[in-house]
């Protein structure tokens, strides 16, 4: 069973400058809750019981948001909200507290931005030789069954690393890591090759890697011995490509759901408005506002 999820969020957030200098992009709101909360919710709904954050020292605020002592500070705030009759806000605090119940939170530091593979490697000791999920903070999937739960279902049978995949439009292929695949079953593929940001006419498929994985202990062994790239980084995709070259089996699963990308300002804005328009409380109000804009 997959019980641990690594959330690597130590990146510099340069695409969100200047605000990300002081306010991590992971706590930017999507509708009425931080981006990172959607990821934690997906993990819990998929059966995860331990969240391991990989953070930079400047991002401790993200961990604090979920820590138990946050709720220990709440009585005075709750009393004031009750006195003011703000029941709806009390309900929102209660939802967050309920989300955190049954979850343990820990964190490790990535002091320098040395690649996503290096970030994941920092959690190796906390994973303690178990297979684990990896969920990046920029990728949200809107689906009936959580994306991670879909990957875990595949892993239960395959017992090999599983990468989440999504079909992308032809004109966007050069922006992603694209996979060459051998189809095994409906939505399930054996990964034959990973090509980073290929030109359109040389892309092996239109299936892009999404930031959600199931990694086995063997992957961590490869990460530990990986040599940095020319940029001085250990890149997860390059390590997985090396494993494939060594004859290791890695699966890809084209999940069911709508992939919402929050990794750029434009993407975050699009996701924010998309989800707000669908929200039962705020959607109608936003539509009214938009009608007034000429």
ROVEX-553226 format. One record per residue: z, y negated, x negated of N, C-alpha, C, O, CB in turn. Coordinates in steps of 0.05 Angstrom, whole numbers, padded with zeros to 5 digits, always signed. Glycine has a CB too. Layout:
ZYXZYXZYXZYXZYX/...
This chain:
+00000+00024-00017+00000+00000+00000+00000-00025-00017+00013-00026-00039+00025+00000+00019/-00014-00045-00008-00015-00071-00023+00007-00088-00011+00006-00096+00012-00043-00085-00020/+00027-00094-00027+00050-00110-00018+00053-00137-00033+00068-00154-00024+00075-00095-00021/+00038-00140-00055+00040-00164-00070+00013-00180-00070-00008-00168-00072+00049-00158-00099/+00015-00206-00069-00008-00223-00070-00004-00245-00090+00016-00259-00090-00015-00235-00042/-00023-00248-00108-00023-00269-00128-00040-00292-00118-00062-00289-00110-00034-00259-00156/-00028-00316-00118-00042-00340-00110-00045-00359-00134-00026-00374-00141-00027-00355-00087/-00067-00358-00148-00071-00375-00172-00078-00404-00164-00100-00409-00154-00093-00363-00191/-00060-00422-00168-00064-00450-00159-00058-00469-00181-00049-00492-00176-00048-00456-00134/-00061-00461-00206-00054-00478-00229-00076-00497-00237-00072-00513-00256-00046-00461-00252/-00099-00496-00224-00121-00513-00232-00115-00543-00231-00097-00551-00218-00145-00507-00215/-00132-00558-00245-00127-00587-00248-00135-00602-00222-00126-00624-00218-00143-00597-00271/-00152-00590-00206-00160-00604-00181-00177-00629-00187-00174-00648-00172-00136-00612-00165/-00194-00628-00207-00209-00651-00215-00228-00661-00194-00235-00685-00193-00224-00646-00241/-00237-00643-00177-00256-00651-00155-00242-00668-00135-00256-00681-00118-00268-00626-00142/-00216-00669-00135-00201-00684-00115-00188-00709-00127-00170-00722-00115-00180-00667-00102/-00196-00716-00151-00185-00741-00163-00194-00765-00147-00216-00764-00135-00195-00743-00193/-00179-00787-00147-00154-00791-00162-00128-00781-00148-00108-00779-00161-00151-00820-00167/-00130-00774-00122-00106-00767-00107-00092-00742-00119-00068-00740-00119-00112-00762-00078/-00108-00723-00130-00097-00699-00140-00080-00703-00166-00067-00685-00175-00118-00679-00146/-00081-00727-00177-00064-00734-00200-00035-00731-00193-00018-00723-00209-00070-00762-00211/-00028-00738-00168+00000-00738-00160+00006-00720-00136+00029-00714-00130+00009-00766-00153/-00015-00711-00122-00012-00695-00098-00030-00671-00099-00054-00674-00094-00017-00713-00072/-00020-00647-00104-00037-00623-00107-00054-00619-00083-00046-00622-00060-00019-00599-00112/-00079-00611-00088-00098-00607-00066-00089-00584-00047-00097-00584-00024-00126-00601-00077/-00072-00566-00057-00063-00544-00041-00046-00553-00018-00042-00538+00002-00049-00524-00058/-00034-00576-00020-00017-00586+00002-00031-00608+00019-00018-00621+00035+00010-00596-00008/-00056-00612+00014-00072-00629+00032-00072-00616+00059-00074-00592+00061-00101-00635+00021/-00071-00632+00081-00070-00620+00107-00097-00611+00117-00117-00624+00113-00058-00639+00127/-00098-00588+00130-00120-00579+00147-00109-00579+00175-00093-00562+00182-00132-00551+00139/-00118-00598+00191-00106-00604+00218-00077-00613+00213-00073-00636+00206-00107-00579+00237/-00057-00595+00217-00029-00604+00216-00012-00587+00197+00012-00587+00199-00017-00604+00243/-00025-00573+00179-00010-00558+00159-00025-00556+00133-00050-00559+00133-00003-00529+00170/-00012-00551+00111-00025-00551+00085-00046-00529+00082-00043-00508+00095-00005-00549+00062/-00066-00534+00066-00086-00513+00061-00073-00487+00052-00081-00466+00062-00106-00523+00039/-00054-00488+00034-00042-00464+00023-00027-00448+00045-00024-00424+00041-00022-00471+00001/-00018-00461+00066-00004-00446+00087-00023-00426+00101-00014-00405+00109+00008-00465+00107/-00048-00433+00104-00067-00415+00116-00069-00390+00099-00072-00368+00109-00095-00429+00118/-00068-00393+00072-00071-00370+00054-00046-00352+00056-00048-00328+00057-00075-00379+00025/-00023-00365+00057+00002-00349+00060+00003-00335+00087+00012-00312+00088+00027-00368+00057/-00006-00348+00108-00007-00335+00134-00025-00310+00133-00018-00290+00144-00017-00355+00155/-00048-00313+00121-00067-00290+00118-00053-00267+00104-00056-00244+00112-00092-00298+00104/-00039-00274+00082-00025-00253+00067-00005-00238+00084-00004-00214+00084-00012-00265+00042/+00012-00253+00098+00033-00240+00114+00021-00224+00137+00030-00202+00142+00052-00261+00126/+00000-00234+00150-00013-00220+00171-00026-00194+00161-00032-00176+00177-00033-00237+00185/-00031-00193+00135-00044-00169+00123-00024-00149+00112-00031-00129+00100-00063-00178+00102/+00002-00154+00116+00023-00136+00107+00035-00142+00081+00051-00126+00070+00011-00109+00106/+00028-00165+00069+00040-00173+00043+00069-00181+00047+00076-00194+00067+00024-00196+00030/+00086-00173+00029+00114-00181+00030+00124-00198+00006+00145-00209+00007+00132-00156+00032/+00107-00199-00015+00115-00215-00039+00092-00233-00047+00070-00223-00052+00123-00196-00062/+00097-00259-00048+00077-00279-00056+00084-00288-00084+00107-00296-00090+00077-00303-00036/+00064-00286-00102+00068-00294-00130+00050-00318-00135+00025-00314-00136+00063-00271-00150/+00061-00341-00138+00045-00365-00144+00041-00367-00175+00060-00364-00190+00059-00390-00133/+00017-00373-00183+00012-00381-00211+00007-00410-00211-00014-00419-00200-00012-00364-00224/+00025-00426-00222+00023-00455-00220+00024-00468-00247+00032-00456-00267+00046-00465-00202/+00016-00493-00247+00022-00511-00270+00049-00524-00265+00057-00525-00242-00001-00532-00274/+00062-00534-00285+00088-00547-00281+00087-00569-00260+00107-00575-00247+00098-00558-00307/+00064-00583-00257+00062-00605-00239+00060-00596-00210+00062-00613-00192+00038-00622-00246/+00057-00570-00205+00052-00561-00177+00076-00546-00166+00073-00531-00147+00028-00543-00177/+00100-00551-00177+00124-00538-00166+00128-00545-00137+00141-00530-00122+00148-00545-00183/+00118-00568-00128+00122-00576-00100+00110-00556-00081+00120-00554-00058+00109-00604-00097/+00089-00542-00089+00077-00522-00071+00096-00500-00066+00098-00491-00043+00051-00512-00084/+00110-00490-00087+00129-00469-00083+00153-00479-00067+00163-00465-00050+00139-00459-00111/+00162-00503-00072+00184-00515-00058+00180-00515-00028+00199-00512-00012+00190-00543-00068/+00155-00519-00020+00149-00520+00009+00157-00495+00023+00164-00495+00047+00119-00525+00012/+00156-00472+00009+00162-00446+00022+00189-00435+00015+00198-00416+00027+00141-00426+00014/+00203-00448-00004+00229-00436-00013+00250-00438+00008+00250-00455+00025+00238-00450-00038/+00270-00419+00007+00291-00418+00027+00308-00443+00028+00317-00451+00049+00308-00394+00022/+00313-00455+00004+00331-00478+00005+00319-00501+00020+00334-00519+00029+00337-00487-00024/+00293-00501+00024+00280-00521+00041+00292-00520+00069+00298-00541+00081+00250-00517+00042/+00296-00496+00079+00307-00493+00106+00337-00498+00107+00348-00505+00127+00301-00465+00117/+00350-00494+00084+00379-00500+00083+00384-00530+00085+00407-00538+00091+00391-00489+00057/+00364-00546+00079+00367-00574+00081+00361-00585+00109+00364-00608+00115+00348-00588+00061/+00352-00566+00127+00341-00575+00152+00361-00583+00174+00354-00598+00192+00325-00553+00163/+00387-00573+00174+00404-00579+00196+00406-00609+00204+00405-00615+00228+00432-00569+00190/+00409-00627+00184+00411-00655+00191+00386-00665+00203+00386-00681+00222+00418-00671+00165/+00363-00657+00192+00337-00665+00203+00334-00654+00231+00325-00668+00249+00315-00655+00185/+00342-00629+00236+00339-00617+00262+00357-00631+00282+00349-00636+00305+00346-00587+00261/+00381-00639+00274+00399-00653+00292+00387-00680+00300+00388-00687+00324+00426-00657+00279/+00375-00694+00281+00363-00720+00287+00339-00717+00306+00335-00732+00325+00354-00734+00262/+00323-00696+00301+00299-00691+00318+00308-00685+00347+00295-00693+00366+00282-00669+00307/+00329-00669+00349+00340-00663+00376+00349-00688+00390+00344-00692+00414+00362-00642+00374/+00364-00704+00376+00374-00729+00388+00351-00747+00397+00354-00762+00416+00392-00744+00368/+00329-00746+00382+00306-00763+00389+00287-00749+00409+00267-00761+00417+00291-00770+00364/+00294-00725+00416+00278-00711+00436+00251-00701+00426+00232-00697+00441+00273-00728+00460/+00249-00698+00400+00223-00689+00388+00222-00659+00385+00223-00648+00363+00219-00703+00360/+00221-00646+00408+00222-00617+00409+00197-00605+00396+00200-00584+00383+00223-00607+00438/+00174-00618+00398+00150-00607+00387+00152-00605+00356+00142-00586+00344+00126-00624+00394/+00165-00624+00344+00168-00623+00315+00188-00601+00306+00184-00589+00285+00178-00651+00304/+00208-00597+00323+00227-00575+00317+00212-00548+00318+00218-00530+00303+00250-00576+00337/+00194-00546+00337+00179-00521+00340+00161-00516+00315+00158-00494+00306+00161-00522+00365/+00150-00538+00304+00133-00535+00280+00150-00526+00256+00141-00509+00240+00119-00561+00273/+00174-00537+00253+00192-00528+00232+00200-00499+00235+00201-00484+00216+00217-00546+00231/+00204-00491+00260+00212-00464+00266+00189-00444+00259+00194-00423+00249+00219-00461+00296/+00164-00452+00264+00141-00435+00257+00140-00431+00227+00134-00408+00218+00115-00448+00267/+00145-00452+00212+00144-00449+00183+00166-00430+00173+00162-00414+00156+00146-00476+00169/+00190-00434+00184+00213-00417+00177+00207-00388+00183+00214-00370+00168+00238-00427+00191/+00195-00383+00207+00189-00356+00215+00168-00344+00197+00169-00320+00191+00179-00355+00244/+00148-00360+00188+00128-00350+00169+00141-00340+00144+00133-00320+00133+00108-00373+00163/+00161-00355+00134+00173-00348+00108+00193-00325+00110+00200-00312+00090+00188-00372+00098/+00202-00318+00134+00220-00296+00138+00205-00270+00132+00183-00266+00142+00232-00295+00167/+00217-00253+00116+00204-00228+00109+00186-00230+00085+00175-00210+00076+00189-00218+00132/+00184-00254+00074+00168-00258+00049+00186-00266+00027+00205-00282+00030+00146-00279+00054/+00181-00256+00003+00194-00266-00021+00174-00282-00037+00150-00276-00037+00206-00243-00038/+00184-00303-00049+00166-00321-00065+00176-00323-00093+00199-00326-00099+00165-00349-00052/+00157-00320-00112+00163-00323-00140+00140-00338-00153+00119-00342-00140+00168-00295-00154/+00144-00347-00177+00123-00362-00190+00124-00359-00220+00145-00353-00232+00125-00392-00183/+00101-00362-00232+00098-00362-00262+00081-00386-00269+00065-00395-00252+00086-00335-00273/+00084-00396-00293+00069-00419-00301+00044-00411-00317+00044-00392-00333+00086-00437-00319/+00022-00425-00312-00001-00426-00330-00001-00454-00341-00010-00473-00328-00028-00418-00315/+00008-00457-00366+00013-00483-00377-00013-00498-00384-00014-00522-00383+00030-00481-00402/-00034-00483-00391-00060-00495-00397-00081-00482-00379-00080-00458-00374-00066-00492-00427/-00101-00497-00371-00122-00486-00354-00142-00470-00370-00162-00480-00380-00137-00509-00339/-00136-00444-00374-00152-00426-00391-00167-00406-00375-00173-00384-00385-00134-00412-00411/-00174-00413-00350-00191-00395-00334-00176-00381-00312-00152-00377-00314-00205-00376-00352/-00191-00372-00291-00178-00359-00269-00167-00331-00277-00147-00322-00268-00198-00356-00246/-00182-00318-00296-00172-00292-00305-00146-00295-00321-00128-00278-00318-00193-00279-00323/-00144-00316-00337-00119-00321-00351-00096-00327-00332-00074-00318-00337-00123-00344-00371/-00102-00342-00311-00081-00348-00291-00071-00322-00278-00047-00319-00275-00093-00367-00269/-00089-00305-00270-00081-00280-00257-00065-00263-00276-00046-00250-00268-00106-00264-00247/-00072-00263-00302-00058-00247-00322-00029-00255-00325-00012-00239-00332-00072-00250-00348/-00023-00281-00319+00005-00290-00322+00024-00275-00302+00048-00275-00306+00006-00320-00317/+00012-00264-00281+00029-00250-00261+00031-00220-00266+00043-00206-00250+00017-00254-00233/+00020-00211-00288+00020-00182-00294+00047-00169-00293+00050-00148-00281+00007-00177-00322/+00067-00182-00305+00094-00170-00306+00106-00168-00278+00120-00149-00271+00112-00186-00324/+00101-00188-00261+00112-00188-00234+00098-00168-00216+00109-00157-00197+00109-00216-00222/+00072-00162-00222+00058-00142-00207+00068-00114-00214+00068-00096-00197+00027-00144-00213/+00077-00111-00239+00092-00087-00247+00076-00061-00243+00086-00041-00233+00118-00084-00232/+00050-00062-00251+00034-00038-00250+00024-00029-00223+00015-00007-00220+00050-00016-00262/+00027-00046-00203+00017-00039-00176-00010-00053-00171-00016-00073-00184+00038-00048-00155/-00026-00042-00153-00049-00057-00144-00040-00081-00129-00019-00080-00116-00068-00039-00127/-00055-00103-00131-00046-00128-00118-00070-00143-00107-00092-00140-00116-00030-00145-00138/-00064-00159-00087-00085-00177-00077-00085-00203-00093-00064-00211-00105-00079-00184-00047/-00108-00216-00094-00111-00242-00106-00124-00260-00086-00146-00253-00076-00127-00241-00133/-00112-00282-00079-00122-00301-00059-00124-00329-00071-00103-00340-00078-00105-00300-00034/-00148-00339-00074-00150-00366-00084-00146-00387-00062-00152-00381-00038-00178-00370-00097/-00136-00410-00069-00127-00429-00049-00150-00445-00036-00145-00460-00017-00109-00448-00061/-00174-00442-00046-00196-00458-00035-00211-00444-00012-00228-00457+00002-00216-00465-00057/-00206-00418-00008-00223-00402+00010-00207-00393+00034-00188-00377+00032-00234-00378-00004/-00214-00404+00058-00201-00396+00083-00222-00381+00099-00245-00389+00101-00190-00421+00098/-00214-00359+00112-00233-00344+00129-00222-00343+00157-00199-00335+00162-00236-00315+00118/-00238-00353+00175-00231-00353+00204-00241-00326+00216-00266-00322+00217-00243-00378+00219/-00223-00309+00224-00231-00282+00233-00210-00270+00252-00187-00278+00251-00237-00264+00209/-00219-00251+00268-00200-00237+00285-00181-00220+00269-00157-00221+00273-00215-00219+00306/-00192-00205+00250-00176-00190+00231-00175-00205+00205-00196-00211+00194-00186-00161+00228/-00151-00211+00194-00150-00226+00169-00169-00213+00148-00171-00189+00145-00122-00227+00158/-00182-00230+00132-00200-00221+00112-00186-00202+00093-00197-00181+00086-00212-00244+00096/-00162-00209+00084-00148-00192+00065-00142-00164+00078-00143-00144+00064-00122-00205+00057/-00135-00164+00103-00130-00138+00117-00155-00121+00117-00153-00096+00115-00121-00143+00146/-00179-00133+00119-00204-00118+00118-00207-00106+00090-00216-00083+00087-00228-00137+00124/-00201-00121+00069-00203-00111+00042-00183-00088+00037-00190-00068+00024-00199-00134+00021/-00159-00091+00047-00139-00071+00043-00147-00045+00057-00142-00023+00046-00112-00080+00054/-00160-00047+00079-00169-00023+00093-00190-00008+00076-00189+00017+00075-00182-00030+00121/-00208-00023+00063-00227-00011+00045-00213+00002+00021-00219+00025+00013-00247-00032+00035/-00193-00012+00010-00179-00002-00013-00164+00024-00008-00162+00042-00025-00159-00023-00024/-00153+00027+00016-00138+00051+00023-00155+00076+00019-00145+00097+00012-00128+00049+00052/-00181+00073+00024-00200+00096+00021-00211+00097-00007-00213+00118-00020-00222+00094+00041/-00219+00073-00017-00234+00072-00043-00216+00075-00067-00223+00088-00087-00249+00047-00045/-00192+00063-00066-00173+00063-00089-00186+00051-00114-00179+00059-00136-00163+00091-00094/-00204+00032-00110-00217+00018-00132-00216-00012-00126-00211-00020-00103-00247+00028-00136/-00220-00029-00146-00221-00058-00140-00241-00065-00118-00262-00053-00117-00228-00074-00166/-00233-00084-00102-00250-00092-00080-00254-00123-00081-00234-00138-00083-00239-00083-00052/-00279-00132-00079-00285-00160-00079-00295-00168-00052-00311-00154-00040-00307-00167-00101/-00286-00191-00041-00297-00201-00016-00323-00215-00020-00327-00230-00039-00277-00220-00002/-00342-00210-00002-00369-00220-00004-00377-00234+00022-00368-00227+00044-00389-00198-00010/-00394-00255+00019-00405-00269+00043-00434-00276+00038-00441-00284+00016-00388-00294+00049/-00450-00272+00058-00478-00280+00056-00481-00310+00057-00468-00323+00073-00495-00267+00079/-00497-00321+00038-00500-00350+00037-00529-00358+00040-00547-00342+00034-00489-00361+00010/-00535-00382+00050-00562-00391+00052-00576-00392+00025-00564-00397+00005-00563-00419+00066/-00602-00388+00026-00618-00387+00001-00614-00412-00016-00612-00410-00041-00647-00384+00008/-00613-00435-00003-00611-00460-00019-00584-00464-00032-00581-00482-00049-00617-00483-00001/-00564-00447-00025-00538-00450-00037-00531-00429-00057-00510-00429-00070-00517-00450-00015/-00549-00410-00061-00544-00387-00079-00536-00396-00107-00519-00384-00119-00569-00370-00080/-00549-00417-00118-00544-00425-00145-00516-00438-00149-00509-00446-00171-00565-00445-00154/-00500-00440-00128-00474-00451-00130-00452-00430-00132-00428-00437-00135-00468-00469-00106/-00459-00404-00131-00439-00383-00130-00443-00361-00150-00465-00359-00162-00438-00372-00102/-00423-00344-00152-00426-00319-00166-00440-00300-00146-00429-00295-00125-00399-00308-00176/-00462-00289-00153-00478-00272-00136-00478-00244-00147-00479-00240-00171-00507-00283-00133/-00478-00224-00129-00476-00196-00137-00502-00181-00132-00515-00185-00112-00453-00183-00123/-00507-00163-00150-00528-00142-00146-00513-00118-00135-00492-00110-00147-00545-00136-00172/-00523-00106-00114-00507-00085-00101-00523-00060-00094-00548-00060-00093-00495-00096-00075/-00508-00039-00089-00519-00014-00078-00504-00009-00052-00479-00007-00052-00517+00011-00098/-00518-00008-00030-00504-00005-00004-00493+00023-00001-00506+00043-00006-00524-00011+00019/-00467+00024+00007-00453+00049+00011-00450+00055+00041-00455+00078+00049-00426+00048-00003/-00443+00035+00056-00439+00038+00085-00441+00010+00097-00447-00009+00083-00411+00051+00092/-00437+00008+00123-00439-00017+00136-00419-00037+00124-00395-00033+00125-00433-00014+00166/-00430-00059+00112-00414-00080+00100-00401-00072+00073-00389-00089+00060-00393-00089+00119/-00404-00047+00065-00391-00038+00040-00413-00033+00019-00433-00020+00024-00375-00012+00045/-00407-00043-00005-00427-00041-00027-00413-00033-00053-00389-00038-00057-00441-00068-00031/-00428-00020-00070-00419-00016-00098-00431-00038-00114-00456-00043-00114-00428+00013-00108/-00414-00053-00129-00424-00075-00145-00438-00064-00171-00426-00049-00186-00401-00094-00152/-00463-00073-00175-00477-00064-00199-00478-00086-00220-00481-00080-00244-00506-00055-00191/-00476-00111-00211-00478-00133-00230-00468-00158-00217-00470-00162-00193-00508-00137-00240/-00456-00176-00233-00447-00202-00224-00462-00223-00240-00462-00223-00264-00416-00206-00227/-00476-00241-00226-00491-00262-00239-00479-00289-00230-00479-00295-00206-00522-00260-00232/-00471-00305-00249-00458-00331-00243-00479-00352-00239-00494-00359-00257-00438-00339-00265/-00480-00364-00215-00497-00386-00208-00526-00382-00217-00537-00398-00233-00486-00412-00220/-00539-00362-00207-00567-00356-00215-00586-00376-00202-00580-00387-00180-00574-00327-00207/-00609-00380-00214-00630-00395-00201-00640-00378-00178-00639-00353-00179-00654-00402-00221/-00650-00391-00157-00656-00377-00132-00675-00353-00136-00671-00332-00125-00668-00396-00112/-00696-00358-00152-00717-00336-00154-00708-00313-00172-00722-00293-00174-00742-00348-00165/-00684-00316-00185-00674-00294-00201-00648-00282-00190-00635-00266-00203-00670-00304-00230/-00640-00291-00167-00615-00281-00155-00619-00252-00146-00639-00246-00133-00606-00299-00132/-00600-00235-00152-00603-00206-00144-00598-00201-00114-00606-00180-00104-00584-00190-00160/-00587-00220-00100-00582-00218-00071-00573-00245-00060-00574-00265-00075-00560-00196-00065/-00565-00246-00035-00554-00270-00024-00525-00266-00017-00514-00281+00000-00570-00278+00002/-00512-00247-00030-00484-00242-00026-00467-00255-00048-00469-00249-00071-00478-00211-00026/-00450-00274-00039-00434-00290-00058-00405-00279-00058-00395-00269-00038-00434-00319-00050/-00392-00282-00081-00364-00274-00084-00346-00296-00072-00349-00320-00078-00357-00270-00114/-00328-00288-00055-00308-00305-00043-00281-00300-00057-00277-00277-00066-00306-00301-00012/-00264-00320-00058-00240-00318-00074-00218-00301-00062-00195-00310-00059-00229-00344-00079/-00224-00275-00056-00204-00257-00045-00211-00229-00057-00233-00219-00054-00204-00256-00013/-00191-00216-00069-00195-00192-00084-00172-00172-00080-00150-00181-00073-00199-00197-00114/-00178-00147-00084-00157-00127-00090-00162-00118-00118-00183-00108-00125-00158-00103-00069/-00142-00121-00135-00144-00114-00163-00125-00090-00169-00103-00089-00160-00138-00138-00182/-00135-00072-00185-00119-00049-00194-00106-00054-00221-00115-00073-00235-00136-00023-00195/-00086-00039-00229-00074-00043-00256-00094-00043-00278-00090-00056-00298-00053-00022-00261/-00116-00028-00276-00136-00026-00296-00149-00054-00301-00156-00060-00324-00157-00006-00289/-00152-00069-00280-00164-00096-00283-00146-00113-00301-00155-00128-00318-00168-00110-00256/-00120-00111-00297-00101-00126-00313-00102-00118-00343-00099-00134-00361-00072-00123-00303/-00107-00092-00347-00110-00083-00375-00135-00096-00388-00134-00104-00411-00113-00052-00375/-00156-00098-00373-00180-00111-00383-00176-00140-00387-00185-00152-00407-00204-00106-00364/-00161-00153-00369-00155-00182-00372-00139-00187-00398-00143-00207-00412-00140-00192-00348/-00121-00168-00403-00103-00172-00426-00118-00171-00453-00112-00186-00471-00081-00150-00427/-00139-00155-00454-00154-00152-00479-00180-00169-00479-00195-00169-00498-00161-00123-00484/-00184-00184-00458-00209-00200-00456-00210-00223-00476-00189-00235-00482-00212-00212-00428/-00233-00228-00487-00237-00250-00505-00246-00275-00490-00261-00273-00471-00258-00243-00527/-00235-00298-00497-00243-00323-00483-00273-00328-00485-00286-00320-00505-00227-00347-00495/-00284-00341-00465-00312-00349-00465-00316-00372-00484-00298-00381-00498-00321-00356-00436/-00341-00382-00485-00347-00404-00503-00331-00429-00495-00326-00447-00512-00377-00411-00501/-00323-00431-00469-00307-00453-00460-00277-00449-00465-00261-00465-00459-00312-00458-00430/-00271-00426-00478-00243-00420-00484-00228-00409-00460-00203-00411-00459-00229-00445-00494/-00242-00398-00440-00229-00388-00416-00233-00358-00413-00252-00346-00422-00241-00403-00392/-00214-00346-00399-00216-00318-00391-00224-00319-00361-00208-00328-00344-00189-00302-00395/-00248-00309-00355-00259-00312-00328-00259-00285-00315-00269-00265-00326-00288-00323-00330/-00248-00283-00291-00245-00258-00277-00272-00245-00272-00275-00221-00277-00231-00262-00250/-00293-00260-00264-00319-00249-00259-00331-00235-00284-00343-00214-00282-00338-00270-00249/-00326-00248-00307-00337-00236-00332-00322-00210-00339-00334-00192-00349-00334-00257-00355/-00296-00209-00333-00281-00185-00339-00290-00163-00320-00292-00140-00329-00251-00191-00335/-00294-00169-00295-00304-00149-00276-00332-00139-00284-00338-00115-00281-00305-00160-00247/-00349-00157-00294-00375-00150-00303-00373-00131-00327-00389-00112-00330-00392-00175-00311/-00354-00136-00344-00349-00118-00367-00341-00090-00358-00350-00070-00369-00328-00130-00386/-00324-00089-00338-00315-00063-00327-00339-00048-00315-00341-00024-00319-00294-00068-00306/-00356-00062-00301-00380-00049-00290-00398-00038-00312-00408-00016-00310-00396-00069-00273/-00400-00054-00334-00415-00044-00357-00404-00020-00370-00418-00004-00382-00417-00066-00378/-00377-00016-00367-00364+00007-00378-00364+00031-00359-00353+00052-00364-00335+00000-00385/-00379+00027-00337-00381+00049-00317-00359+00050-00297-00357+00070-00282-00382+00075-00332/-00342+00030-00295-00321+00029-00275-00332+00022-00248-00351+00006-00246-00299+00009-00284/-00321+00034-00227-00330+00029-00200-00315+00005-00188-00291+00005-00188-00327+00054-00183/-00330-00014-00178-00319-00037-00164-00335-00041-00138-00359-00041-00138-00320-00064-00182/-00320-00044-00116-00333-00046-00090-00334-00075-00081-00317-00092-00089-00319-00029-00070/-00353-00081-00064-00354-00107-00051-00355-00102-00021-00368-00084-00011-00379-00123-00060/-00341-00119-00006-00341-00116+00023-00349-00143+00036-00336-00164+00031-00313-00108+00033/-00370-00142+00052-00379-00165+00067-00361-00168+00092-00366-00155+00112-00409-00164+00074/-00341-00185+00090-00321-00186+00111-00333-00198+00137-00353-00212+00137-00298-00203+00102/-00320-00192+00158-00326-00204+00184-00310-00230+00188-00286-00229+00187-00321-00184+00208/-00324-00252+00191-00309-00277+00195-00325-00301+00185-00347-00298+00173-00283-00276+00181/-00314-00324+00189-00327-00349+00182-00314-00361+00157-00290-00367+00158-00326-00370+00205/-00328-00363+00135-00318-00372+00109-00317-00403+00109-00337-00416+00112-00335-00362+00086/-00293-00414+00106-00289-00443+00104-00281-00450+00076-00260-00441+00066-00267-00452+00125/-00297-00465+00062-00293-00472+00034-00279-00500+00032-00289-00519+00044-00319-00472+00019/-00257-00501+00018-00242-00526+00015-00241-00535-00014-00223-00550-00021-00214-00523+00026/-00259-00526-00030-00258-00531-00059-00268-00558-00068-00266-00565-00092-00271-00510-00073/-00281-00573-00050-00290-00600-00057-00281-00619-00035-00272-00611-00014-00322-00600-00059/-00283-00645-00040-00276-00665-00020-00293-00661+00005-00283-00662+00027-00279-00693-00031/-00319-00657+00001-00337-00654+00024-00330-00629+00039-00329-00629+00064-00366-00653+00014/-00324-00607+00025-00317-00582+00038-00291-00585+00053-00288-00575+00076-00315-00560+00019/-00271-00598+00041-00246-00602+00054-00249-00618+00080-00237-00612+00100-00225-00615+00035/-00264-00640+00078-00269-00657+00102-00282-00641+00124-00275-00643+00147-00286-00681+00094/-00302-00625+00117-00317-00610+00137-00298-00590+00150-00298-00587+00175-00340-00595+00124/-00282-00576+00135-00263-00557+00146-00242-00570+00163-00234-00560+00184-00249-00541+00123/-00232-00593+00154-00212-00608+00168-00222-00616+00196-00208-00612+00216-00203-00633+00153/-00246-00627+00197-00256-00635+00223-00264-00611+00241-00260-00612+00265-00281-00653+00219/-00275-00591+00228-00282-00567+00243-00258-00554+00257-00259-00548+00281-00295-00546+00224/-00236-00551+00242-00212-00538+00253-00198-00557+00272-00186-00548+00292-00193-00530+00231/-00199-00583+00267-00186-00602+00285-00200-00602+00312-00187-00603+00333-00186-00630+00273/-00226-00602+00311-00242-00602+00337-00236-00577+00353-00238-00578+00378-00272-00603+00331/-00229-00555+00340-00223-00530+00355-00193-00528+00363-00186-00509+00377-00231-00506+00338/-00177-00547+00353-00148-00545+00358-00142-00552+00388-00153-00572+00398-00133-00564+00339/-00125-00536+00402-00120-00541+00430-00106-00568+00435-00109-00579+00457-00103-00519+00441/-00091-00578+00416-00077-00603+00420-00092-00627+00411-00093-00648+00425-00050-00602+00406/-00105-00625+00388-00118-00648+00376-00148-00650+00380-00160-00671+00376-00112-00649+00347/-00161-00628+00388-00190-00627+00390-00201-00647+00410-00220-00661+00403-00198-00600+00398/-00190-00648+00434-00201-00666+00455-00198-00695+00446-00216-00712+00451-00186-00662+00481/-00175-00702+00434-00171-00730+00425-00191-00737+00404-00201-00760+00404-00142-00733+00414/-00196-00720+00385-00216-00726+00364-00244-00729+00375-00259-00747+00366-00215-00704+00342/-00250-00713+00395-00277-00715+00407-00280-00742+00421-00301-00755+00420-00281-00693+00428/-00258-00752+00433-00258-00778+00446-00263-00800+00425-00277-00819+00430-00232-00783+00462/-00249-00797+00402-00252-00817+00381-00281-00817+00371-00292-00839+00366-00233-00811+00358/-00292-00794+00366-00319-00792+00356-00340-00804+00375-00360-00815+00366-00326-00763+00350/-00335-00802+00401-00353-00814+00420-00354-00844+00418-00374-00856+00425-00345-00805+00448/-00332-00856+00409-00331-00885+00407-00345-00896+00382-00350-00919+00379-00302-00894+00407/-00350-00877+00363-00363-00885+00337-00393-00886+00341-00405-00865+00348-00355-00866+00314/-00405-00908+00335-00434-00911+00338-00448-00910+00311-00472-00912+00309-00442-00937+00353/
